[in-house]
Amino acid sequence: MLCIVVCPDPDCAAPAEVADRFTLSSTHGPVEHVKTCCVHRHSFLLPSDLITRPTSAAAPAGTSRTPSGNRH
């Protein structure tokens, strides 16, 4: 499933795709990490709690949030 987030680069803020998602061990338990790649080819590997999802205001008016494009 395609997951779009905001590029973690503070100078970019372009749309980025979550290319991979996995869990790494830590002294405080497992931590979910993601690998992102934005449209400007910035690539990051970071804990998933540090990613920012685009705001609903960024979506064009009248677009559906369902993958098929059908409204429910």
PQR file with spaces between the fields and no chain letter, atoms N, CA, C, O and H, PARSE charges and radii, in Angstrom:
ATOM       1  N    MET     1       0.847   -1.178    0.000 -0.4000 1.5000
ATOM       2  CA   MET     1       0.000    0.000    0.000 -0.0000 2.0000
ATOM       3  C    MET     1       0.894    1.243    0.000  0.5500 1.7000
ATOM       4  O    MET     1       1.841    1.336    0.781 -0.5500 1.4000
ATOM       5  N    LEU     2       0.592    2.163   -0.855 -0.4000 1.5000
ATOM       6  CA   LEU     2       1.348    3.399   -0.970 -0.0000 2.0000
ATOM       7  C    LEU     2       1.067    4.289    0.231  0.5500 1.7000
ATOM       8  O    LEU     2      -0.088    4.530    0.581 -0.5500 1.4000
ATOM       9  H    LEU     2      -0.178    2.087   -1.489  0.4000 1.0000
ATOM      10  N    CYS     3       2.136    4.775    0.859 -0.4000 1.5000
ATOM      11  CA   CYS     3       2.005    5.671    2.006 -0.0000 2.0000
ATOM      12  C    CYS     3       2.822    6.926    1.701  0.5500 1.7000
ATOM      13  O    CYS     3       4.040    6.856    1.534 -0.5500 1.4000
ATOM      14  H    CYS     3       3.074    4.579    0.574  0.4000 1.0000
ATOM      15  N    ILE     4       2.149    8.067    1.629 -0.4000 1.5000
ATOM      16  CA   ILE     4       2.806    9.335    1.326 -0.0000 2.0000
ATOM      17  C    ILE     4       2.944   10.143    2.612  0.5500 1.7000
ATOM      18  O    ILE     4       1.994   10.278    3.383 -0.5500 1.4000
ATOM      19  H    ILE     4       1.160    8.124    1.765  0.4000 1.0000
ATOM      20  N    VAL     5       4.146   10.676    2.825 -0.4000 1.5000
ATOM      21  CA   VAL     5       4.455   11.513    3.985 -0.0000 2.0000
ATOM      22  C    VAL     5       5.165   12.766    3.485  0.5500 1.7000
ATOM      23  O    VAL     5       5.402   12.916    2.287 -0.5500 1.4000
ATOM      24  H    VAL     5       4.917   10.567    2.198  0.4000 1.0000
ATOM      25  N    VAL     6       5.500   13.654    4.395 -0.4000 1.5000
ATOM      26  CA   VAL     6       6.265   14.856    4.066 -0.0000 2.0000
ATOM      27  C    VAL     6       7.750   14.509    4.154  0.5500 1.7000
ATOM      28  O    VAL     6       8.164   13.818    5.086 -0.5500 1.4000
ATOM      29  H    VAL     6       5.308   13.532    5.369  0.4000 1.0000
ATOM      30  N    CYS     7       8.546   14.969    3.215 -0.4000 1.5000
ATOM      31  CA   CYS     7       9.994   14.713    3.234 -0.0000 2.0000
ATOM      32  C    CYS     7      10.576   15.194    4.564  0.5500 1.7000
ATOM      33  O    CYS     7      10.304   16.319    4.984 -0.5500 1.4000
ATOM      34  H    CYS     7       8.211   15.529    2.459  0.4000 1.0000
ATOM      35  N    PRO     8      11.375   14.353    5.231 -0.5600 1.5000
ATOM      36  CA   PRO     8      11.962   14.746    6.513  0.2800 2.0000
ATOM      37  C    PRO     8      13.010   15.866    6.428  0.5500 1.7000
ATOM      38  O    PRO     8      13.373   16.440    7.454 -0.5500 1.4000
ATOM      39  N    ASP     9      13.498   16.183    5.225 -0.4000 1.5000
ATOM      40  CA   ASP     9      14.467   17.264    5.074 -0.0000 2.0000
ATOM      41  C    ASP     9      13.770   18.588    5.379  0.5500 1.7000
ATOM      42  O    ASP     9      12.804   18.938    4.701 -0.5500 1.4000
ATOM      43  H    ASP     9      13.203   15.717    4.391  0.4000 1.0000
ATOM      44  N    PRO    10      14.240   19.333    6.388 -0.5600 1.5000
ATOM      45  CA   PRO    10      13.560   20.586    6.766  0.2800 2.0000
ATOM      46  C    PRO    10      13.525   21.629    5.664  0.5500 1.7000
ATOM      47  O    PRO    10      12.680   22.524    5.696 -0.5500 1.4000
ATOM      48  N    ASP    11      14.423   21.539    4.687 -0.4000 1.5000
ATOM      49  CA   ASP    11      14.447   22.505    3.589 -0.0000 2.0000
ATOM      50  C    ASP    11      13.657   22.042    2.373  0.5500 1.7000
ATOM      51  O    ASP    11      13.620   22.741    1.361 -0.5500 1.4000
ATOM      52  H    ASP    11      15.110   20.813    4.660  0.4000 1.0000
ATOM      53  N    CYS    12      13.023   20.873    2.456 -0.4000 1.5000
ATOM      54  CA   CYS    12      12.352   20.313    1.290 -0.0000 2.0000
ATOM      55  C    CYS    12      10.827   20.353    1.428  0.5500 1.7000
ATOM      56  O    CYS    12      10.172   21.132    0.736 -0.5500 1.4000
ATOM      57  H    CYS    12      13.053   20.305    3.278  0.4000 1.0000
ATOM      58  N    ALA    13      10.261   19.539    2.298 -0.4000 1.5000
ATOM      59  CA   ALA    13       8.818   19.429    2.538 -0.0000 2.0000
ATOM      60  C    ALA    13       8.020   18.949    1.326  0.5500 1.7000
ATOM      61  O    ALA    13       6.814   19.184    1.254 -0.5500 1.4000
ATOM      62  H    ALA    13      10.794   18.906    2.860  0.4000 1.0000
ATOM      63  N    ALA    14       8.674   18.280    0.371 -0.4000 1.5000
ATOM      64  CA   ALA    14       7.989   17.703   -0.782 -0.0000 2.0000
ATOM      65  C    ALA    14       7.346   16.373   -0.375  0.5500 1.7000
ATOM      66  O    ALA    14       7.677   15.827    0.677 -0.5500 1.4000
ATOM      67  H    ALA    14       9.654   18.089    0.429  0.4000 1.0000
ATOM      68  N    PRO    15       6.440   15.850   -1.192 -0.5600 1.5000
ATOM      69  CA   PRO    15       5.869   14.539   -0.900  0.2800 2.0000
ATOM      70  C    PRO    15       6.945   13.457   -0.971  0.5500 1.7000
ATOM      71  O    PRO    15       7.819   13.480   -1.838 -0.5500 1.4000
ATOM      72  N    ALA    16       6.858   12.504   -0.034 -0.4000 1.5000
ATOM      73  CA   ALA    16       7.809   11.396   -0.002 -0.0000 2.0000
ATOM      74  C    ALA    16       7.047   10.094    0.186  0.5500 1.7000
ATOM      75  O    ALA    16       6.007   10.063    0.844 -0.5500 1.4000
ATOM      76  H    ALA    16       6.148   12.485    0.670  0.4000 1.0000
ATOM      77  N    GLU    17       7.562    9.034   -0.387 -0.4000 1.5000
ATOM      78  CA   GLU    17       6.959    7.713   -0.254 -0.0000 2.0000
ATOM      79  C    GLU    17       7.680    6.926    0.824  0.5500 1.7000
ATOM      80  O    GLU    17       8.906    6.982    0.922 -0.5500 1.4000
ATOM      81  H    GLU    17       8.407    9.059   -0.922  0.4000 1.0000
ATOM      82  N    VAL    18       6.929    6.194    1.634 -0.4000 1.5000
ATOM      83  CA   VAL    18       7.541    5.259    2.581 -0.0000 2.0000
ATOM      84  C    VAL    18       7.889    4.025    1.759  0.5500 1.7000
ATOM      85  O    VAL    18       7.002    3.279    1.343 -0.5500 1.4000
ATOM      86  H    VAL    18       5.933    6.148    1.555  0.4000 1.0000
ATOM      87  N    ALA    19       9.190    3.810    1.525 -0.4000 1.5000
ATOM      88  CA   ALA    19       9.655    2.716    0.685 -0.0000 2.0000
ATOM      89  C    ALA    19       9.785    1.416    1.454  0.5500 1.7000
ATOM      90  O    ALA    19       9.670    0.340    0.867 -0.5500 1.4000
ATOM      91  H    ALA    19       9.910    4.416    1.862  0.4000 1.0000
ATOM      92  N    ASP    20      10.026    1.492    2.769 -0.4000 1.5000
ATOM      93  CA   ASP    20      10.186    0.294    3.589 -0.0000 2.0000
ATOM      94  C    ASP    20       9.802    0.627    5.019  0.5500 1.7000
ATOM      95  O    ASP    20       9.915    1.773    5.454 -0.5500 1.4000
ATOM      96  H    ASP    20      10.120    2.366    3.246  0.4000 1.0000
ATOM      97  N    ARG    21       9.350   -0.379    5.741 -0.4000 1.5000
ATOM      98  CA   ARG    21       8.941   -0.222    7.140 -0.0000 2.0000
ATOM      99  C    ARG    21       9.386   -1.476    7.877  0.5500 1.7000
ATOM     100  O    ARG    21       9.089   -2.587    7.438 -0.5500 1.4000
ATOM     101  H    ARG    21       9.259   -1.310    5.387  0.4000 1.0000
ATOM     102  N    PHE    22      10.097   -1.314    8.994 -0.4000 1.5000
ATOM     103  CA   PHE    22      10.602   -2.466    9.740 -0.0000 2.0000
ATOM     104  C    PHE    22      10.842   -2.072   11.189  0.5500 1.7000
ATOM     105  O    PHE    22      10.797   -0.891   11.534 -0.5500 1.4000
ATOM     106  H    PHE    22      10.337   -0.411    9.351  0.4000 1.0000
ATOM     107  N    THR    23      11.097   -3.059   12.034 -0.4000 1.5000
ATOM     108  CA   THR    23      11.300   -2.830   13.461 -0.0000 2.0000
ATOM     109  C    THR    23      12.737   -3.175   13.828  0.5500 1.7000
ATOM     110  O    THR    23      13.262   -4.206   13.409 -0.5500 1.4000
ATOM     111  H    THR    23      11.133   -4.019   11.754  0.4000 1.0000
ATOM     112  N    LEU    24      13.370   -2.306   14.616 -0.4000 1.5000
ATOM     113  CA   LEU    24      14.716   -2.538   15.132 -0.0000 2.0000
ATOM     114  C    LEU    24      14.645   -2.625   16.655  0.5500 1.7000
ATOM     115  O    LEU    24      13.841   -1.945   17.292 -0.5500 1.4000
ATOM     116  H    LEU    24      12.944   -1.468   14.957  0.4000 1.0000
ATOM     117  N    SER    25      15.489   -3.462   17.217 -0.4000 1.5000
ATOM     118  CA   SER    25      15.546   -3.594   18.671 -0.0000 2.0000
ATOM     119  C    SER    25      16.239   -2.390   19.283  0.5500 1.7000
ATOM     120  O    SER    25      17.099   -1.764   18.664 -0.5500 1.4000
ATOM     121  H    SER    25      16.142   -4.014   16.699  0.4000 1.0000
ATOM     122  N    SER    26      15.842   -2.074   20.525 -0.4000 1.5000
ATOM     123  CA   SER    26      16.511   -1.020   21.278 -0.0000 2.0000
ATOM     124  C    SER    26      16.477   -1.409   22.748  0.5500 1.7000
ATOM     125  O    SER    26      15.839   -2.396   23.114 -0.5500 1.4000
ATOM     126  H    SER    26      15.143   -2.582   21.028  0.4000 1.0000
ATOM     127  N    THR    27      17.151   -0.650   23.585 -0.4000 1.5000
ATOM     128  CA   THR    27      17.166   -0.952   25.017 -0.0000 2.0000
ATOM     129  C    THR    27      15.804   -0.710   25.655  0.5500 1.7000
ATOM     130  O    THR    27      15.543   -1.214   26.747 -0.5500 1.4000
ATOM     131  H    THR    27      17.669    0.152   23.288  0.4000 1.0000
ATOM     132  N    HIS    28      14.932    0.050   25.000 -0.4000 1.5000
ATOM     133  CA   HIS    28      13.587    0.322   25.511 -0.0000 2.0000
ATOM     134  C    HIS    28      12.524   -0.474   24.770  0.5500 1.7000
ATOM     135  O    HIS    28      11.336   -0.164   24.868 -0.5500 1.4000
ATOM     136  H    HIS    28      15.144    0.460   24.113  0.4000 1.0000
ATOM     137  N    GLY    29      12.937   -1.495   24.030 -0.4000 1.5000
ATOM     138  CA   GLY    29      11.995   -2.313   23.273 -0.0000 2.0000
ATOM     139  C    GLY    29      12.081   -2.023   21.785  0.5500 1.7000
ATOM     140  O    GLY    29      12.871   -1.179   21.363 -0.5500 1.4000
ATOM     141  H    GLY    29      13.902   -1.747   23.951  0.4000 1.0000
ATOM     142  N    PRO    30      11.274   -2.718   20.981 -0.5600 1.5000
ATOM     143  CA   PRO    30      11.325   -2.540   19.523  0.2800 2.0000
ATOM     144  C    PRO    30      10.862   -1.147   19.099  0.5500 1.7000
ATOM     145  O    PRO    30       9.940   -0.576   19.681 -0.5500 1.4000
ATOM     146  N    VAL    31      11.527   -0.616   18.068 -0.4000 1.5000
ATOM     147  CA   VAL    31      11.186    0.711   17.524 -0.0000 2.0000
ATOM     148  C    VAL    31      10.936    0.551   16.027  0.5500 1.7000
ATOM     149  O    VAL    31      11.796    0.060   15.295 -0.5500 1.4000
ATOM     150  H    VAL    31      12.277   -1.080   17.596  0.4000 1.0000
ATOM     151  N    GLU    32       9.744    0.973   15.575 -0.4000 1.5000
ATOM     152  CA   GLU    32       9.421    0.917   14.152 -0.0000 2.0000
ATOM     153  C    GLU    32      10.181    2.014   13.419  0.5500 1.7000
ATOM     154  O    GLU    32      10.198    3.164   13.858 -0.5500 1.4000
ATOM     155  H    GLU    32       9.046    1.371   16.170  0.4000 1.0000
ATOM     156  N    HIS    33      10.814    1.656   12.296 -0.4000 1.5000
ATOM     157  CA   HIS    33      11.550    2.602   11.460 -0.0000 2.0000
ATOM     158  C    HIS    33      10.965    2.583   10.053  0.5500 1.7000
ATOM     159  O    HIS    33      10.342    1.604    9.640 -0.5500 1.4000
ATOM     160  H    HIS    33      10.801    0.722   11.939  0.4000 1.0000
ATOM     161  N    VAL    34      11.172    3.670    9.326 -0.4000 1.5000
ATOM     162  CA   VAL    34      10.747    3.754    7.931 -0.0000 2.0000
ATOM     163  C    VAL    34      11.886    4.307    7.086  0.5500 1.7000
ATOM     164  O    VAL    34      12.723    5.076    7.558 -0.5500 1.4000
ATOM     165  H    VAL    34      11.678    4.465    9.662  0.4000 1.0000
ATOM     166  N    LYS    35      11.892    3.893    5.827 -0.4000 1.5000
ATOM     167  CA   LYS    35      12.812    4.472    4.846 -0.0000 2.0000
ATOM     168  C    LYS    35      11.944    5.267    3.892  0.5500 1.7000
ATOM     169  O    LYS    35      10.990    4.737    3.323 -0.5500 1.4000
ATOM     170  H    LYS    35      11.212    3.268    5.443  0.4000 1.0000
ATOM     171  N    THR    36      12.278    6.555    3.713 -0.4000 1.5000
ATOM     172  CA   THR    36      11.501    7.416    2.830 -0.0000 2.0000
ATOM     173  C    THR    36      12.349    7.869    1.647  0.5500 1.7000
ATOM     174  O    THR    36      13.577    7.914    1.725 -0.5500 1.4000
ATOM     175  H    THR    36      13.053    6.986    4.175  0.4000 1.0000
ATOM     176  N    CYS    37      11.678    8.201    0.562 -0.4000 1.5000
ATOM     177  CA   CYS    37      12.341    8.765   -0.619 -0.0000 2.0000
ATOM     178  C    CYS    37      11.381    9.793   -1.212  0.5500 1.7000
ATOM     179  O    CYS    37      10.255    9.459   -1.580 -0.5500 1.4000
ATOM     180  H    CYS    37      10.680    8.164    0.498  0.4000 1.0000
ATOM     181  N    CYS    38      11.832   11.044   -1.302 -0.4000 1.5000
ATOM     182  CA   CYS    38      10.941   12.098   -1.798 -0.0000 2.0000
ATOM     183  C    CYS    38      11.115   12.301   -3.308  0.5500 1.7000
ATOM     184  O    CYS    38      11.995   11.712   -3.936 -0.5500 1.4000
ATOM     185  H    CYS    38      12.747   11.316   -1.002  0.4000 1.0000
ATOM     186  N    VAL    39      10.263   13.138   -3.860 -0.4000 1.5000
ATOM     187  CA   VAL    39      10.288   13.395   -5.301 -0.0000 2.0000
ATOM     188  C    VAL    39      11.582   14.086   -5.746  0.5500 1.7000
ATOM     189  O    VAL    39      11.909   14.081   -6.933 -0.5500 1.4000
ATOM     190  H    VAL    39       9.548   13.616   -3.350  0.4000 1.0000
ATOM     191  N    HIS    40      12.322   14.680   -4.796 -0.4000 1.5000
ATOM     192  CA   HIS    40      13.608   15.308   -5.108 -0.0000 2.0000
ATOM     193  C    HIS    40      14.778   14.372   -4.806  0.5500 1.7000
ATOM     194  O    HIS    40      15.934   14.795   -4.783 -0.5500 1.4000
ATOM     195  H    HIS    40      12.057   14.684   -3.832  0.4000 1.0000
ATOM     196  N    ARG    41      14.463   13.088   -4.574 -0.4000 1.5000
ATOM     197  CA   ARG    41      15.424   12.004   -4.370 -0.0000 2.0000
ATOM     198  C    ARG    41      16.158   12.074   -3.029  0.5500 1.7000
ATOM     199  O    ARG    41      17.231   11.487   -2.896 -0.5500 1.4000
ATOM     200  H    ARG    41      13.524   12.744   -4.592  0.4000 1.0000
ATOM     201  N    HIS    42      15.616   12.768   -2.044 -0.4000 1.5000
ATOM     202  CA   HIS    42      16.169   12.707   -0.691 -0.0000 2.0000
ATOM     203  C    HIS    42      15.730   11.376   -0.097  0.5500 1.7000
ATOM     204  O    HIS    42      14.575   10.976   -0.246 -0.5500 1.4000
ATOM     205  H    HIS    42      14.744   13.245   -2.153  0.4000 1.0000
ATOM     206  N    SER    43      16.639   10.698    0.568 -0.4000 1.5000
ATOM     207  CA   SER    43      16.328    9.406    1.171 -0.0000 2.0000
ATOM     208  C    SER    43      16.713    9.444    2.643  0.5500 1.7000
ATOM     209  O    SER    43      17.803    9.887    3.003 -0.5500 1.4000
ATOM     210  H    SER    43      17.577   11.024    0.689  0.4000 1.0000
ATOM     211  N    PHE    44      15.792    8.967    3.495 -0.4000 1.5000
ATOM     212  CA   PHE    44      16.031    8.984    4.943 -0.0000 2.0000
ATOM     213  C    PHE    44      15.611    7.654    5.553  0.5500 1.7000
ATOM     214  O    PHE    44      14.697    6.991    5.062 -0.5500 1.4000
ATOM     215  H    PHE    44      14.906    8.607    3.203  0.4000 1.0000
ATOM     216  N    LEU    45      16.289    7.277    6.626 -0.4000 1.5000
ATOM     217  CA   LEU    45      15.925    6.138    7.450 -0.0000 2.0000
ATOM     218  C    LEU    45      15.759    6.677    8.860  0.5500 1.7000
ATOM     219  O    LEU    45      16.727    7.144    9.460 -0.5500 1.4000
ATOM     220  H    LEU    45      17.031    7.816    7.025  0.4000 1.0000
ATOM     221  N    LEU    46      14.527    6.618    9.407 -0.4000 1.5000
ATOM     222  CA   LEU    46      14.264    7.237   10.699 -0.0000 2.0000
ATOM     223  C    LEU    46      13.130    6.529   11.425  0.5500 1.7000
ATOM     224  O    LEU    46      12.352    5.805   10.805 -0.5500 1.4000
ATOM     225  H    LEU    46      13.740    6.238    8.919  0.4000 1.0000
ATOM     226  N    PRO    47      13.029    6.735   12.747 -0.5600 1.5000
ATOM     227  CA   PRO    47      11.902    6.162   13.492  0.2800 2.0000
ATOM     228  C    PRO    47      10.586    6.680   12.936  0.5500 1.7000
ATOM     229  O    PRO    47      10.479    7.847   12.559 -0.5500 1.4000
ATOM     230  N    SER    48       9.588    5.812   12.888 -0.4000 1.5000
ATOM     231  CA   SER    48       8.309    6.180   12.275 -0.0000 2.0000
ATOM     232  C    SER    48       7.588    7.297   13.013  0.5500 1.7000
ATOM     233  O    SER    48       6.766    7.991   12.415 -0.5500 1.4000
ATOM     234  H    SER    48       9.675    4.864   13.194  0.4000 1.0000
ATOM     235  N    ASP    49       7.872    7.487   14.293 -0.4000 1.5000
ATOM     236  CA   ASP    49       7.188    8.567   15.010 -0.0000 2.0000
ATOM     237  C    ASP    49       7.715    9.951   14.633  0.5500 1.7000
ATOM     238  O    ASP    49       7.162   10.959   15.073 -0.5500 1.4000
ATOM     239  H    ASP    49       8.540    6.923   14.778  0.4000 1.0000
ATOM     240  N    LEU    50       8.768   10.013   13.832 -0.4000 1.5000
ATOM     241  CA   LEU    50       9.310   11.301   13.389 -0.0000 2.0000
ATOM     242  C    LEU    50       8.811   11.722   12.013  0.5500 1.7000
ATOM     243  O    LEU    50       9.120   12.824   11.561 -0.5500 1.4000
ATOM     244  H    LEU    50       9.217    9.194   13.475  0.4000 1.0000
ATOM     245  N    ILE    51       8.041   10.863   11.336 -0.4000 1.5000
ATOM     246  CA   ILE    51       7.532   11.253   10.019 -0.0000 2.0000
ATOM     247  C    ILE    51       6.285   12.111   10.182  0.5500 1.7000
ATOM     248  O    ILE    51       5.564   12.005   11.174 -0.5500 1.4000
ATOM     249  H    ILE    51       7.790    9.968   11.703  0.4000 1.0000
ATOM     250  N    THR    52       6.050   12.953    9.202 -0.4000 1.5000
ATOM     251  CA   THR    52       4.890   13.840    9.207 -0.0000 2.0000
ATOM     252  C    THR    52       4.009   13.492    8.023  0.5500 1.7000
ATOM     253  O    THR    52       4.469   13.447    6.882 -0.5500 1.4000
ATOM     254  H    THR    52       6.636   13.039    8.397  0.4000 1.0000
ATOM     255  N    ARG    53       2.752   13.249    8.301 -0.4000 1.5000
ATOM     256  CA   ARG    53       1.802   12.976    7.227 -0.0000 2.0000
ATOM     257  C    ARG    53       1.307   14.309    6.664  0.5500 1.7000
ATOM     258  O    ARG    53       1.182   15.289    7.399 -0.5500 1.4000
ATOM     259  H    ARG    53       2.378   13.286    9.228  0.4000 1.0000
ATOM     260  N    PRO    54       1.027   14.342    5.365 -0.5600 1.5000
ATOM     261  CA   PRO    54       0.494   15.583    4.779  0.2800 2.0000
ATOM     262  C    PRO    54      -0.839   15.941    5.432  0.5500 1.7000
ATOM     263  O    PRO    54      -1.616   15.058    5.793 -0.5500 1.4000
ATOM     264  N    THR    55      -1.095   17.213    5.578 -0.4000 1.5000
ATOM     265  CA   THR    55      -2.364   17.648    6.149 -0.0000 2.0000
ATOM     266  C    THR    55      -3.473   17.462    5.126  0.5500 1.7000
ATOM     267  O    THR    55      -3.214   17.422    3.923 -0.5500 1.4000
ATOM     268  H    THR    55      -0.464   17.931    5.284  0.4000 1.0000
ATOM     269  N    SER    56      -4.686   17.352    5.593 -0.4000 1.5000
ATOM     270  CA   SER    56      -5.818   17.172    4.677 -0.0000 2.0000
ATOM     271  C    SER    56      -5.997   18.396    3.786  0.5500 1.7000
ATOM     272  O    SER    56      -6.575   18.291    2.704 -0.5500 1.4000
ATOM     273  H    SER    56      -4.897   17.385    6.570  0.4000 1.0000
ATOM     274  N    ALA    57      -5.510   19.554    4.226 -0.4000 1.5000
ATOM     275  CA   ALA    57      -5.600   20.768    3.405 -0.0000 2.0000
ATOM     276  C    ALA    57      -4.732   20.656    2.159  0.5500 1.7000
ATOM     277  O    ALA    57      -4.966   21.355    1.173 -0.5500 1.4000
ATOM     278  H    ALA    57      -5.040   19.639    5.105  0.4000 1.0000
ATOM     279  N    ALA    58      -3.713   19.765    2.197 -0.4000 1.5000
ATOM     280  CA   ALA    58      -2.821   19.595    1.052 -0.0000 2.0000
ATOM     281  C    ALA    58      -3.488   18.804   -0.064  0.5500 1.7000
ATOM     282  O    ALA    58      -3.046   18.872   -1.211 -0.5500 1.4000
ATOM     283  H    ALA    58      -3.523   19.197    2.998  0.4000 1.0000
ATOM     284  N    ALA    59      -4.552   18.049    0.249 -0.4000 1.5000
ATOM     285  CA   ALA    59      -5.253   17.273   -0.765 -0.0000 2.0000
ATOM     286  C    ALA    59      -6.158   18.193   -1.580  0.5500 1.7000
ATOM     287  O    ALA    59      -6.837   19.054   -1.021 -0.5500 1.4000
ATOM     288  H    ALA    59      -4.911   17.994    1.180  0.4000 1.0000
ATOM     289  N    PRO    60      -6.168   18.010   -2.904 -0.5600 1.5000
ATOM     290  CA   PRO    60      -7.043   18.841   -3.733  0.2800 2.0000
ATOM     291  C    PRO    60      -8.501   18.645   -3.339  0.5500 1.7000
ATOM     292  O    PRO    60      -8.905   17.546   -2.960 -0.5500 1.4000
ATOM     293  N    ALA    61      -9.280   19.700   -3.427 -0.4000 1.5000
ATOM     294  CA   ALA    61     -10.695   19.648   -3.065 -0.0000 2.0000
ATOM     295  C    ALA    61     -11.423   18.637   -3.933  0.5500 1.7000
ATOM     296  O    ALA    61     -11.202   18.564   -5.142 -0.5500 1.4000
ATOM     297  H    ALA    61      -8.952   20.593   -3.734  0.4000 1.0000
ATOM     298  N    GLY    62     -12.297   17.854   -3.300 -0.4000 1.5000
ATOM     299  CA   GLY    62     -13.103   16.901   -4.053 -0.0000 2.0000
ATOM     300  C    GLY    62     -12.438   15.565   -4.278  0.5500 1.7000
ATOM     301  O    GLY    62     -13.029   14.706   -4.932 -0.5500 1.4000
ATOM     302  H    GLY    62     -12.476   17.913   -2.318  0.4000 1.0000
ATOM     303  N    THR    63     -11.233   15.343   -3.766 -0.4000 1.5000
ATOM     304  CA   THR    63     -10.584   14.058   -3.962 -0.0000 2.0000
ATOM     305  C    THR    63     -11.032   13.090   -2.893  0.5500 1.7000
ATOM     306  O    THR    63     -11.371   13.478   -1.775 -0.5500 1.4000
ATOM     307  H    THR    63     -10.753   16.041   -3.235  0.4000 1.0000
ATOM     308  N    SER    64     -11.027   11.841   -3.252 -0.4000 1.5000
ATOM     309  CA   SER    64     -11.442   10.793   -2.331 -0.0000 2.0000
ATOM     310  C    SER    64     -10.231   10.235   -1.608  0.5500 1.7000
ATOM     311  O    SER    64      -9.124   10.237   -2.147 -0.5500 1.4000
ATOM     312  H    SER    64     -10.751   11.525   -4.160  0.4000 1.0000
ATOM     313  N    ARG    65     -10.436    9.756   -0.387 -0.4000 1.5000
ATOM     314  CA   ARG    65      -9.354    9.161    0.382 -0.0000 2.0000
ATOM     315  C    ARG    65      -9.316    7.649    0.236  0.5500 1.7000
ATOM     316  O    ARG    65      -8.434    7.006    0.805 -0.5500 1.4000
ATOM     317  H    ARG    65     -11.335    9.755    0.052  0.4000 1.0000
ATOM     318  N    THR    66     -10.248    7.060   -0.510 -0.4000 1.5000
ATOM     319  CA   THR    66     -10.240    5.618   -0.688 -0.0000 2.0000
ATOM     320  C    THR    66      -9.323    5.259   -1.840  0.5500 1.7000
ATOM     321  O    THR    66      -9.249    6.003   -2.819 -0.5500 1.4000
ATOM     322  H    THR    66     -10.965    7.583   -0.972  0.4000 1.0000
ATOM     323  N    PRO    67      -8.606    4.115   -1.749 -0.5600 1.5000
ATOM     324  CA   PRO    67      -7.649    3.740   -2.797  0.2800 2.0000
ATOM     325  C    PRO    67      -8.311    3.584   -4.173  0.5500 1.7000
ATOM     326  O    PRO    67      -7.674    3.871   -5.187 -0.5500 1.4000
ATOM     327  N    SER    68      -9.556    3.143   -4.231 -0.4000 1.5000
ATOM     328  CA   SER    68     -10.204    2.915   -5.519 -0.0000 2.0000
ATOM     329  C    SER    68     -10.720    4.202   -6.142  0.5500 1.7000
ATOM     330  O    SER    68     -11.063    4.226   -7.323 -0.5500 1.4000
ATOM     331  H    SER    68     -10.073    2.910   -3.407  0.4000 1.0000
ATOM     332  N    GLY    69     -10.776    5.274   -5.355 -0.4000 1.5000
ATOM     333  CA   GLY    69     -11.294    6.532   -5.867 -0.0000 2.0000
ATOM     334  C    GLY    69     -12.793    6.658   -5.706  0.5500 1.7000
ATOM     335  O    GLY    69     -13.367    7.694   -6.042 -0.5500 1.4000
ATOM     336  H    GLY    69     -10.497    5.254   -4.395  0.4000 1.0000
ATOM     337  N    ASN    70     -13.451    5.596   -5.183 -0.4000 1.5000
ATOM     338  CA   ASN    70     -14.886    5.633   -4.970 -0.0000 2.0000
ATOM     339  C    ASN    70     -15.201    6.219   -3.605  0.5500 1.7000
ATOM     340  O    ASN    70     -14.534    5.902   -2.621 -0.5500 1.4000
ATOM     341  H    ASN    70     -12.984    4.755   -4.910  0.4000 1.0000
ATOM     342  N    ARG    71     -16.199    7.058   -3.544 -0.4000 1.5000
ATOM     343  CA   ARG    71     -16.625    7.612   -2.271 -0.0000 2.0000
ATOM     344  C    ARG    71     -17.594    6.642   -1.613  0.5500 1.7000
ATOM     345  O    ARG    71     -18.364    5.968   -2.297 -0.5500 1.4000
ATOM     346  H    ARG    71     -16.741    7.315   -4.344  0.4000 1.0000
ATOM     347  N    HIS    72     -17.556    6.571   -0.293 -0.4000 1.5000
ATOM     348  CA   HIS    72     -18.447    5.685    0.455 -0.0000 2.0000
ATOM     349  C    HIS    72     -19.502    6.481    1.161  0.5500 1.7000
ATOM     350  O    HIS    72     -20.350    5.911    1.847 -0.5500 1.4000
ATOM     351  H    HIS    72     -16.930    7.118    0.263  0.4000 1.0000
